[in-house]
Amino acid sequence: MAIAAAAVVVPLGLLFLLSGLMVNIIQAVCFILVRPVSKNMYRKINRVVSELLWVELVWLIDWWAGVKVQLYTDSETFKLMGKEHALLICNHRSDIDWLVGWVLAQHSGCLGSTLAVMKKSSKFLPVIGWSMWFSEYVFLERSWAKDENTLKAGLKRLKDFPRPFWLALFVEGTRFTQAKLLAAQEYAASMGLPVPRNVLIPRTKGFAAAVSNMRSFVPAIYDVTVAIPKNQPPPTMLRILKGQSSVVHVHIKRHLMKELPETDDDVAKWCRDVFVAKDALLDKHLADGTFSDQEFQDTGRPIKSLLVVISWSCLLLFGAFKFFKWTSLLSSWKGVAFSAAGLAIVTLLMHIFILFSQSERSTPTKVAPSRPKSGVELSVTGRDKQH
């Protein structure tokens, strides 16, 4: 990490990590004391508490970097966003697709009840991974033999979720790169499938399981397509932390769950057909520079994330002032060394967080759809598995 970048990342990292640890402590206390008494009350409290952490990352996009997330969807879908349970499927184009989803969720009023299916190791990531575990994200090992029951149990737990939630699946299973696209094209050509140009071939086993287990209580599927205008730089976590802006276009098409086919095989085919249509939509976006088939919806820039960050900053600065005054930590070489070590740890953790958000570098042969013994490749915030 460059020195100039570290000068920005470290203060933001301190804010995020210290406030996050406070949130984790509150979550842990509520998990131990409240959840055994009332799971419903625990979920309501956790929704508010977790949002106090996650909204800091929304602030990075909305206010710090000024990344413009432009939404294209019909007016009916726009009115329903945040007011109903929804299963989201999205192409996995950039390093921050998950964060774009959080921005839209916060603008829709349901950030605290966003969920995702992720790889198991993600829950061990300090602060953010722990907060997701307390928030009932579903964590898998990417081995269908091990994950089938875990996935089904995790999805069924959501049946009595007290507030509208979004559950996100990246059914391509890995982030888009040119190398992976080439592998997907070769596979499609060899199997007589439509050859993709802008997406990878979806892995449908987990999606079919999700539809089967959520059909009775989730009314809609949001087919989400993310695109970066060709005249804009791709947004990355490091660029955002450095305050560098960009533009992201998001297209959402709402499908009624009850209109999906009944059998798993037909649901899998439906998902593949959606990605063929998504591929054509991205072709059109590349040519036009916009999603012209849907209305542009102004989501605004809610002030809540700014107020939360200002509040956290004031609280932590006051606490730091009192702490240093009480301990006289900076008055000795040992204290200075201790403080420097703390900053080094923060820098390391932020470096890990940035790596966590970046595109993985797995071998491109892993992008073909799942074979009988392969795992479910679903993630939203986790860095893809390296092979």
N, C-alpha and C positions, 0 to 999 in steps of 0.2 A: 504494500500500500504506500503510495507516494506521500511525502511529508505534507504537501499542501492539502491532499485529500484527508490525511489523518487529522489535520488541524480542524477540519469540519466534522469528520466522522466521530472523533473522540467525545466532544461535548454532546452531540446527539446521542451517541452510544451510552454515555453516562445517564442522560435523561431517560432513555428507553430501558436500560437495564435496572436502574434503581427503582423507577416507578413500576417496572414489570415485576421485580421481586416483591414489592409491596402488594401488588395485585395477586401474585402467586400465594403469598401468605394468607391473604383474605380468602382466596379460593380454597386453600387447604383447610383452614379453620371451618369454613362453611361445609366443606365435604365431610369433615369428621363430625361436626355438631348438628348441622341442619339437615343434610341429606338423609340420615337414618330416620329422622322424624317425618320429613316431608320432601320427597323428591321434587315435587312441583314447586315448592317454595325455593328449594336450592337452585333449580333451573332459572327461576325468575331473578334471584339475586345474582347468580353467576352471569346471566345475560348482561346485566348492568355493569358488573365489575370487569368482565372481560372486554367489554366495549371501551372502557377507560384506558385499556392498554392498546387495543388494536386501532383505535381511532388516531393514535399517534402516527401510525404508518399511513393512514389516510391523509393526515395533515402534511406529511412529506410530499405527497403527490399534489394535493389541492393548493397548499399555501407555500410550501418551501420551494419546490421545483416548478410549480405552476404547470404541471402536465395536464393537458386538456383531454379529458375522457369524454368523447362525443358519442351519444347514444342515438341509435336509429331503430325505432320499433313503432308499432301502431299504437294509437292512443288508448285502446282498451287494455293492451298488455301493460302499457306504462302506468295506468291507473291501478292495476292489480299487483304490480311489483311491490313486495314487502307486505302484502295483505293476504297472501296465500302460501301454503307449502308448495315448494317447487323443486324438481330435480333438474340440475343444470348440466348440460354437456357442451363442451367447448373445444375448439381447436387449441393446441398448445404451441403458440407461436413465439412468445417472448419470455424473457426471464421473470417478468412481473405480471403475468396473466392473473395469478392468484390475487395480487394486490389491486389490479383493476377491478376484479370481482368484489373485493372489499369496499372499494370506492363506491361502486354502484349500490352495494348493500347498505352502506351508510347513508347514501343519498335517499334510499328507499325506506330507511328506518328499521332495518333488520340486521344490522352488522353484528349485534351480540348473539344472534341465533343463526349465523352462517356456520355450516359444517362441511366436512369433506372426508373423502376416503384417501388415506395416505399410507406411505410405507411406515413400518413399525419404528424404525430408528428415529423418525422425525420427532416422536414424543419426548426424546431425551435431549433435544436442543434446549439449552437454558432459556428460561423466561417464556419465549413464544411457544415452544413445543409443550412445555408444562401447562401453559394456559389452554392449549388445544385439548390436552388430555382431560383436564377438568371440565372442558366444554363438550365432551362426549364425541369428539372426532373418532372416526373408525380407523384403526391402524392395522395394516396387513403385512404379512411377511413375503408376499408375492409368490406364494406357492399355493395353488388352488386347493390341494389336498388339505392344507392347514387352514386356509383362509375362508373356505366356503361357509363353514358354520359361524366363524367370527363375523363375516360380512352379514349373513342373514340375521344373526342375533343383534348386531349393531343397528341394522335398519329397522328391525321390529321394535327396538327400544324407543324409536322416534314416534311411534304411533300415538303416544299420549303427551307429546311435546306441547307445552302450554302456549307458545307463541308461533306465528308463521316463521318457518325456517327455509333456508336454501341449502341443499346438499349438492356439492359440486363434484363432478367426475370428469377427468381428462381421459377419455376413452382411447385416445391414440397411444397412451401409455408412456410417452416420452416426448421431450421437446423437439420441435421441428428444426432440422438442419438440412443442408443440401446433401450431405452424405447419406443421411437417413432417408431422404426423399428418393435418392437414386436406388437405394436398396428396396424401398417400397415399390418403386416403379418396376424394377426387375421381377419382384415377387408377383405383382399384379399381372404383368405380361405373361409370366409362366403359368399362372393359374386361370387365365382367361377373364380376369376381373378388369373393371374400368381402371385405367392407368391414372393415378393422381398427379396433379401438378403443383398444388399448394398445401395439401394436407397429407397425413400419413394414413395408413389403413387402420380403422378402429378395431380394437380388441373388444369383442362384444359379450364375452361370458359374464363379466361382472355387471355390465349394463343390463343384461337380461335378468340377472338375479335381482338387481335393484328394482326393476320394473315389477317383477313378480311379487316382491315383498312389500312394495310401497303403493301398489295400484289402488288399494282400498282406502288410503287416507291422504294421498298426494294427488291433487287434481290436475297438475300441469307439468309439462317438461318445457324448459326454456332452452331452445337451441341457440347457443351463443356463438357468434363468430367475431373474432378479434383480428383487426388488420391495422398495420402501420402505414400511413400514406408514404408513397415512395420519395417524397421530398422532405421527409422528417427522419431524424436519427432514431434508431430503435432505443426505447427507454430501457435502462438497466438499473439495478439497485445502486450501483456506484455512481452513475450519472445523477440519479435522483438525490442521493445523499450530498452530492456536490452542487445541487441546486440547478441542474441543467434541464431545461424544459423539452417537451416533445408533444406529439399529438397521437392519441390512440382512438381509433374508430371501433365501436362495438355495435353489432347487429344482433337483435334478439327476435326470434320467432317463437311464439307460444303454441304448443301442441297440447291438446287435451289428452290426459292419460287414458281415459276411457275409450279413445279412438284407436289406441295401439292394438296390434294383433294379440291374440291370446297365448300362442305357444312361444317357447323360448327361441326356437329357430326362426319364426316369423319376426319376432322382436329384434333378433340379431340382424336379419335382413333389412328391417326398417332402419336400424342404426346405420348400416352401411350405405343405404340409399340417402339418408340425411347427409352423410359426409360426401357423397357424390355431388349432391346439390350444393353443399357448402363449398366444394372445390370450384364449381362454376360461379358461385357468388363471389369468391375471391378473385377469380379471373376478371369479372366485371368491375370489381373494386379497383383492381390494378389498372384497368383501362380508364375508368371514370374518375378515380381518386376519391370516391365516396360511395355510400350505400344508397343509391338513388331510388330503390324500390320501397323504402320505408321512410316514414316521417322522421325528421330530426327532432329530438325531444330535449329541451333545455333542462338539465338536472340541477343547474345552479352550482353554487359553491357554499354549502352549509357552513355556518360559522361555529358550529359545535366543536369541530376538531381543533380549531384555533383557540377557543376558550379552554378546552381541556388541556392543551399543551401549555398555555400560559399559566393555568392553575398549577399543573405539575411543576413547572419551572420555578414558580414562586415558592411553592412548598419545599422543594428540594434545595433551593438556594438558601432559604431560611434555616432549614435543617443543617445544611453544610456549615453555615456561618456559626450556628450554635455549637456544632460538634467541634469545629476547629478552635473556637474560643474556649471551650471547656477542656479540651485535651492538649492545647498548645502543640499540636502535632507538627507544625511546620517550624517550630523553634529549635529543633535538633536535627542532626544528620540522620539519625535513625528514623525520625518522623518523615523527613523528606524522602528517604529511600523507600519507606513504606508507601508513601503517596505515589511515588514514581512507579513502584511495582503494581499498585492498583490501576494506574493509567495504562500500564503495559497489558494487564489482563483485559481491561476494557477494549483496548485496540485489537487484541487477539480474538476476543469474542465477536467483535464487529466484523473482523476479517472472515471468521467462520460463517457468520450470518450472510455476508455478501456472497461467499462461495456457495452457501446453501441455496441461494436464490438463482445462481447462474445455471446456464445450460450445462447438462452433464456431457461427458465425452465418452459414452459407451460405444462399443463397436456397432456399426450400422446394420449388421446382420440381425440384430435383435428387434428390428422394427416390424417384422412379419407378424400377422395375427397369431394368437396363442395356439399352440399345439396341445395335445391332450395332457401333457405333464407340465406345461408352462404355467406361469402365475398370472394373476390378475394385475394388470398394469394401470393402476389408477392413482392419481395424485392431484393435489391442488397447490400445496405450498412446499411439498418436499422436493429436495433435489433428487433427480432420478438416480436409480441404482447404477453403480459402475460395475462393469463386467470385466 
